[in-house]
Amino acid sequence: MKIVIIEPFLTGSHAAWAKEYAEHSSHDVGILGLEGRHWKWRMHGGAVTLARLFAEGAYKPDLIVATDMLDLTVFLALTKEMTADTPTAVYFHENQITYPWSERDRDLARDRDAHYCFINYSSALAADAVLFNSEYHLNAFLDSLEPFLSGFPDHHEIETVEAIRERSSVLPLGLDLGRFDRHRVEPDPAQRPLLLWNHRWEYDKNPEEFFRAVTALDRQGLDFELAVMGESFDVEPAVFRETASRLGDRVLQLGYVESFAAYAAWLWKADILPVTSIHDFFGASVVQAIYCNSYPILPKRLAYPEHIPPDRHADHLYDNFGDLVSMLGDRIENIRETRAAETQPFVSRYDWGTQAPGYDEVFEKIVAAA
């Protein structure tokens, strides 16, 4: 079976997902994408350019898999002579309706954010199958549609929400977790407890609360070290540098790590993964750290409960800031027990070795039902 993945924002985790599935699939998977920049323009105009490239490439796939960054309705309208009988699926890495927009975004202040939300809605409506990377994401998007549509003047078409729901399912994010095994580093028993941050340095990851917890632990006199990785962008939250300056040489790593081998080694060396994010539809960096046996302490919200076995929720999920600090302190004080915990089995199912055959089966069923 021939599959074409269409990705207007082919970079980072989006590119990794597409390329890794293509490598692990039993099907013939091609990728048609654009450079990962100017995300708003990609959502507006990417479909026009990709439709032209699709026509020029004379693609004849059995299935088109678009991501949430594509205006699928425009793409299909411009390629109707070639795609009229081709089944389509849209894969939601994110969605713009429930994504927490930055207060600094000018479109939010000018009430121009709804258009990107509508692209997600109309693409889901046009697709034969709608796929989400987590159960949380599926429910968050579908539950938001009726209030979103109700905000328009008239002809709200609320009944379309149920039509989308009937075509929706969860297809977890596939990750190349096996490559972390090649860089495994055993923790040094003499090392002080090492806390890990391995996410983007942005507002939706809630770094203020993370470092507030770190400061609270420091004031309690607990002995620990810190590794802070992840990409930083033009506007970097000041709390990263400020807290690092205060902790001095207890911060062993501060900033993006270019080498995958070095990144993987830090994850294996880390003892505890405190997470404070206000947004994660899946949480790839969290799953990577859990796979490397970094003990997760996660908020009881978003997609995180899906990564932890239900009988272990009490050990790894917190309700509020006080619980976070208390659980972190307990793990630091009982570091031998923390290091003995095996968390890799929690998330090993997300490796492409397991996920790729599942993807293949899902896509085969979409084509068979068309």
Buried (B, 14 or more C-beta within 10 A) or exposed (E): BEBBBBBBBBBEBBBBBBBBBBEBBEBEBBBBBBEBEBBBEBBBBBBEEBBEBBBEEEBEBBBBBBBBBBBBBBBBEBBEEBBEEBBBBBBBBBBBBBBEBEEEEEBEEEEEBBEBBBBBBBBBBBBBBBBBBBBBBBBBBBEBBEEBBEEEEEEBEEEBBEEBBEBBBBBBBBBBBEEBEEBEEEBEEEEBBBBBBBBBBBBBBBBBBBBBBBBBBBEEEBEBBBBBBBEBEEEEBEBBBEBBEEBEEBBBBBBEBEEEEEBBBBBBBBBBBBBBBEBBBBBBBBBBBBBBBBBBBBBBBBBBBBBBEEEEEEBBBBEEBEBBBBBBBEBBEEBEEBBEBEBBEBBBEBBBBBBBEBBBEBBBEBBEEE
